[in-house]
C-alpha cells in the first residue's frame, strides 16, 4: 500500500501521478462509452445526434475545468479554459479538411464515425508526444518561446494571405507516397480498413488497404499539421503540461462529435479564419509581452480570445445568412471556406482511391 501511495503522489511533469491517471481514465471511459454503447453499430450520425453528443462532451470539459479551478486554482482554471477555447476554435478549421478528405475518398456517412473514432486514438498519442517534447524544450531553453511567438504571428498573417487557396487532397505528398508504395482498393469495403484480395499478377491472396485506411492516415496527418499551430499557441497561455494536454484532448474529443453537425454548415463560418488569424497574432504578441514586461493576466487572454472568436462567428453567421449550402464535395467545400493546410493549385476529384 505504501508503494501504491508513493507512486500515486509522485510528481510527473509537474503534477501528481494520480491526476494524470484520473484524466486518462476519464478519456478511456468516454471512448469506451462512445464506441461500445452509443455507436456499437455503424449508423449515420445526424445533425441532432451530433449536437447532443457535442453538448455532452463540452459539458464534461467545462465540468473538468471547473474542478481544475476549484482544486488547483483560479489561474490554472483560467488557463485551461483559454487553452480549451483556442484549441476548439483551431480544431474547427480541421473540420474543413476532414470534410474534404471524406469527400475525396467518397467515404459514406455510415462509416465516417469509425474513421474519426480510431483517428482520435492516434491524436491522443501524437499530442502527448508533441506536448511532452514542447514542455521539455521550454523548460531547457526558455528562449524558444520567442520562436513560438514569432511562428504564431507569421502563421496568423500567412493565414490571411491564403484564404483563397484551394486545398488539393489529390496532390498531397503523403497520399502519393501511400498509393505508390502500398496496394489500395478503388472502392470502400464496408467498415474495413484492410481486405484480402487476389493479386492480379500471382493470384494469391494479399492484403489491400481501403479508402477508409487512406482517409484515416490523412486525418492523422492533418491533425499533426494543425498541432504545429495549436501546441505553440497553448504553450503561450501556460507552460503547465497538464493544463496543455487536458485542454487539448477535451477540445479534440468534442470536435469528433461536432463534426457531423459542422460539416453541414461549414459554409456559414466563412469569415472565422480571419478571427483565428487575429487570435494567433495576439497569442504570438502575448509571448513577447510575457517575456519582456511580465506575465499578462490570464483573464485578459481569455477575454480577448473569446471576444475575437465571438466576433468572427457573429460576422460569419450574419454575412452568410442568405447563402445556400454548397454541395458537400471537395471543390465546393474548398471554394466556400478556403484553407491554410493541404494547399495546392489543382482541384481534387470527387472520389475514388
Secondary structure, 3 states (H helix, E strand, C coil): CHHHHHHHHCEECCEEHHHHHHHHHHHHHHHHHHHHHHCCCCCCCCHHHHHHHHHHHHHHHHHHHHHHHHHCCHHHHHHHHHHHHHHHHHHHHHHHHHHHHHHHCCCCHHHHHHHHHHHHHHHHHHHHHHHHHHHHHHHHCCCHHHHHHHHHHHHHHHHHHCCCCEECHHHCHHHHHHHHHCCECCCCCCCCCEEEEECCCCCCEEEEECHHHHHHHHHHHHHHHHHHHHHHHHHCCCCCHHHHHHHHHHHHHHHHHHHHHHCCCHHHHCCHHHHHHHHHHHHHHHHHHHHHHCCCCHHHHHHHHHHHHHHHHHHHHHHCCCCCCCCCCHHHHHHHHCCCCCEECCCCCCCCC
